[in-house]
Amino acid sequence: MYVNHLRLEHYRNYETLALNNFGNVNLLIGRNAQGKTNLLESLFVLALTKSHRTAKDKELIAFGSDHAVIGAEVEKKYGTVNLELRLSQQGKRAKINSLEQRKLSDFIGALNVVMFAPEDLEIVKGTPGIRRRFLDMEIGQVQPSYLFHLQQYQKVLVQRNNLLKQAYGAGPEMGTMLEIWNEQLAEHGVKIIKRRKQFIRKLQKWAEQIHEGITGGLEKLELSYLPSFGKAEEEDEAVLMEQFMIKLSQMKDQEIRRGMTLSGPHRDDLAFHINGNEAQVYGSQGQQRTTALSLKLAEIELIHEEIGEYPILLLDDVLSELDPYRQTQLIETFQSKVQTFITATGIESINANRLQDASIFHVHEGQVNS
């Protein structure tokens, strides 16, 4: 997968921008707050139709404009595709080769990206919500139908929580309504749980191998899914459905008292262990950083395994955060294999002599010069 051309219109601090002449490795050099991260973000948004930095689409639209457009020509193994995503107050419209897509889930997956930013350390040491978001974003790229079930689950969850808030002291008809929501919640929930478990198992295979290589065989990394009910290894949908319904029944009185749903994939977590010890609690800063790096490199290989080609790699100011050894490990992983976009405040912060045939773009106040 290779981006030949990128076009922005009214996106963040870019009024209009057209960039081509990309290489395998592309360095975006400039001082802070000039628009380097905005460029990387635009590729991420084009891939997933949402930002990794904000949940509010209006923040992506330039001040004073009523819309923003991201367009790219992407070379894939089956040919070249032209992608366009238009953001406005009315919502999002996506096109592939000028054909508008009926659903955004039909558009997601046309471009695959792996983003690595300093805040990704929070995947290891942050809250469960950050880890769930990581799983949802990455699974959604390779299995767009996952996003459908996630969206439906979240809609049902809101409705069920509203009902629980009203259920305390209500009559028997409220119990009937709750049963209906329980079935819908479980129906979509088991799809999410099953696919998360499958994804983590595949990610474990690659992450363990990569982590062992980075640490010279001194550390063994293990990933484990922590469901809010049932066993982590169970993937049979019928069994999961039964377990989910039983758990909802068991938690009914407590949920009514608290006015919220207390079990389901929205409460699950992902754990990391290094040599048997929990990385979030006992891992050093270096071990946590290496774990995050191993995860991102594993993502690259997993996406290749799933779709048959490598994604675009986006490195937002992370090379300067890594020591020379980890920089070298990362560079050697993507060199000549994955088209990569790297932001940095200066060339001196990067082990540039390891980079072959890098294209350099200078970013200054929303203008880009090669």
Secondary structure, DSSP 8 states (H G I E B T S, - for coil): -EEEEEEEEEETTEEEEEE----SEEEEE--TTSSHHHHHHHHHHHHHSS-SS-S-GGGGB-TT-SEEEEEEEEEETTEEEEEEEEEETTEEEEEETTEE-SSHHHHTTSS-EEEE-GGGGHHHHS-HHHHHHHHHHHHHHH-HHHHHHHHHHHHHHHHHHHHHHHHTT--HHHHHHHHHHHHHHHHHHHHHHHHHHHHHHHHHHHHHHHHHHHTTTS--EEEEEE-SSS-TT---HHHHHHHHHHHHHHTHHHHHHHTS--SSGGG-EEEEEETTEEHHHH--HHHHHHHHHHHHHHHHHHHHHHHSS--EEEEES-GGGS-HHHHHHHHHHHTTTS-EEEEES-GGGS-GGG-SSEEEEEEETTEEE-
